[in-house]
Amino acid sequence: MKPIVWQLAVMLGLWCSSLSLLQAQERPGVELEQVRTSDIISEVSLNGTVNALRTSLLSTAVAGLVEDVRVETGSRVAKGDLLVALDDEQAEFELASARAEAAEARARLEEAERRLAEARSVGAGRNIAATEVRARESEVAATEATLARLRAEEKRRQVVLKRHRVEAPFDGVISDRASDLGEWVSPGDELLTLVDITNLRLDFRVPQDYYYRINDDSQLLVKVDGAGRESVPATIESLVPVSDPRARTFLMRATGPEELAVLPGMAVQATLRVSTGEQGLTVSRDAINRYPDGRITVWIAEPVDDDLYEVREKRVEVGSSFDNRMEILSGLEGDEKVVIRGNESLEDGARVRLAERGSR
């Protein structure tokens, strides 16, 4: 009889052990996180536009006939490239004439200086009258003035000739062409539109109450509309302290990194993160449970054994959200651990086990 009782006891023990192991395996696996104190960040979503730092409506400084057009709409150009040339034949003739007159004046000056040196070598009052020496000195001075005037005229004609060429003032793309061969153009007429596509600015309208809160620690994360890529950090370059009285906003200008492939006119989205200067309790957004009746809760896990926790649901009041975290205004003390994975089907008082980080 005793052997039978002993066998039953062993079987009962094995059954209890198997049941405990089975229950442990069936307990849901969760991932926990410690509630922590963090700097509270205020986030605001912004819509902006990509604008070129430089857009030039190119025109000519002189009137003339369009003789050559080197670019089309969409052409990429470098600084100094010839874009449009006007008929400059007459300007070349006028420059050649000015150069000839200047050369003639230089020859007259050389002759006047020779005659003056000759008079001075003879000696005033002995073989040549003093008045003759003074006359030759005056002739040299007058010829020098004439030469200076003609040199200035030569340079002016060079400038006029150069102005028959419209060159690119900076690297960019031709966005519009408003002139063609054979057209007569006058000073101020728009010939081309040149847009700088390398120096771009991201312009955002920001609510005016953020103006004095933006500092060196503020973050701006930018994403291009429809690009489907992750947000990238941008650099806040300047704040324009002129508010729009109707929208109560001010202009914030930023620059993006090279990997943010944008073009002028594109729409961009951004998230501005600004410190409130306060600290508070925060949890991961994954710990938050929202219900249709407006309740917001978290699951708190309290240790029972080394790898065993008991969970209970706690109602909380939340504040701002930022960087995948949520501010807790009330409901937690700060020393709790909350469930951030595996909280979809928990019940009050349920016992759970720790799962490997990142597993469901």
Sequence and secondary structure as in RCSB ss.txt:
>XXXX:A:sequence
MKPIVWQLAVMLGLWCSSLSLLQAQERPGVELEQVRTSDIISEVSLNGTVNALRTSLLSTAVAGLVEDVRVETGS
RVAKGDLLVALDDEQAEFELASARAEAAEARARLEEAERRLAEARSVGAGRNIAATEVRARESEVAATEATLARL
RAEEKRRQVVLKRHRVEAPFDGVISDRASDLGEWVSPGDELLTLVDITNLRLDFRVPQDYYYRINDDSQLLVKVD
GAGRESVPATIESLVPVSDPRARTFLMRATGPEELAVLPGMAVQATLRVSTGEQGLTVSRDAINRYPDGRITVWI
AEPVDDDLYEVREKRVEVGSSFDNRMEILSGLEGDEKVVIRGNESLEDGARVRLAERGSR
>XXXX:A:secstr
 HHHHHHHHHHHHHHHHHHHHHHHHHS EEEEEE EEEEEEEEEEEEEEEEES EEEEE SS EEEEEE   TT 
EE TT EEEEE  HHHHHHHHHHHHHHHHHHHHHHHHHHHHHHHHHH BTTTB HHHHHHHHHHHHHHHHHHHHH
HHHHHHHHHHHHTTEEE SSSEEEEEE   TT EE TT EEEEEE SSSEEEEEEEEGGGGGG  TT EEEEEET
T     EEEEEEEEEEEEETTTTEEEEEEE  TTS   TT EEEEEEEEEEEEEEEEEEGGG EE TTS EEEEE
EEEEETTEEEEEEEE EEEEEETTEEEEEES  SS EEEEES SS  TT EEEE  TT  
